[in-house]
């Protein structure tokens, strides 16, 4: 299964959405993890419909942050946990019938607070 992970620095820009749809057509990734989406629930729903994927998002706080995990309709995903810095999920697909863990992570921008992120990864 192909996995795309992209720090898109804002999914609201037309060129970003266009690039995402082009990457989706080119690679047909099973999972797509986007960080720094800078978007709210309504935009997430629009993106999911545009690429015809299922998805879960951690919405941005203010003008920064935001995470989005998208997956094809033939992939099963179970959310295990999430925060403003991570989405932890269990995944299963026809090509890999055993469940496996997907940790999507975007660290804290302030160096002094990065220990929190490393604690999550443990």
Secondary structure, DSSP 8 states (H G I E B T S, - for coil): --EEEEE-S-TTSHHHHHHHHHHHHHH--SEEEEE-----HHHHHHHHHHHT-EEEEE--BTTB--EEEEE-TTEEEEEEEEETTEEEEEEEESS--S-EEEEEE---SSGGGHHHHHHHH-
